[in-house]
Amino acid sequence: MERLLRVRRSLLPLLLASLLQADFEYKVHNSNFTLAEDSFIPASSERYVYNYERLRFRGDFTQGAFFATLIGDGVNYYSQEYVNSLDFAFVKKRHADVPFQTRSSFYDYTQGTAYAKLYRLYGGYEDDANRVTVGLQNIPMGVGRIWTPTNLFNPRNIYALEPDETYGVFALSYSRYVGEATELNVVASQKADYSYKYALQYQSSFELADVGVAFLHSDATTMAGCSVEGNLGQSGVEVRSEGAYIKNEDEALGNFFQGIIGADYAFVQSLTLTAEALYSSKTFTQTQRFAYYNSDVGINLVGQHFYTALHLSYDYSIYLNAALLYIESFEPEERFVAPSLTYTLNDYNSFSLGTQLQKAQQRYYFNWEFEF
């Protein structure tokens, strides 16, 4: 026992010295949206005005080759009418596909509700040739800017208010860097039903383009995909393509192929243009899209065979930016137009005014973001 105590006493100074040498950075970011929107429930004529606020804390810890990140949110919805609606009941059912709760219980008060959420929590090790990450994290896949058919881990929802806000994946991820041109990535994740999802990605850079292949398998889904991205000669145009064949065990969804082609170009007049087109060999009803929203392929369930998208971003000055996203499905019900205007007051405050227009639903919003 005395020997064990001596060992512990000798380790304690080493641990304290190690912590003193570590770097810790933190950031607090607040997003406050005031929205007026139509219900997305089919055949509903309801319209809601409410406030959505997210206070986010991010802490990054590094010591040599080791790292850890914690991102947690405090979320508040202010509007008794919206909180008691069917729309919000659907929002409450959405969750991360992980084997533990990432969201606290809802605290209801007179005019709204609030809760806490664990957004990311992961740690790992990285050197010149390897990176290992374990925890609640983001698994990047695909090269698309609007759609990423191969991303069955953290897919973006371009129709959402914040497309980059994606649910975390509870996973062990390992990347091996082979020189400067090749990367191999292996992922094993655990889902909410305690089953596993596995993925393998391989990407290599050639003289003309970056080429990647990806494979994914779970109890419900198998996917094989590929991607190509590169510059179009000396034109300054960046082109890309991505395709995925998806096989589902659920006969209601079946098997299908999805692919995208796209291009980006930055003009000298501070105008950036992104164009992208999506093809899907199979379409899905709105009922199917609601029912399977939390599945592996929820975002891939589209209503039309063909979509085109155009995104424009123009900087009037270092303070003012205008953007427009236009998605055409050649069906009025799914045509999507989303203009926005952002004013950056300083390094800590920015203000955005925008709208998202579809025939079935319209949304208008004002957003104030600040950080410290």
Protein Blocks (a to p, Z undefined) as FASTA:
>chain_A
ZZmmmmmmmmmmmmmmmmmmpccdddddddddddddddfbehiabdcddddddddddddd
dehjbccdddddddddedfklmmpmklmmmmmpccddfbdfbdcddddfklccddddfbd
cdddddfkbccdedjddddedjbfkbcfklmklgccfkbmblmlccddddddddddehjl
bccdddddddfkopacdddddddddfkbccdddddddfkbccddddddddehjnopacdd
dddddddfblklopadddddddddddfkopacdddddddfbdcdfklmmmmmmmmklmmm
cfbfbdcdddddddfblmbccddddddehiaklgccdddddddfblmbccdddddddfkb
ccddddddddZZ
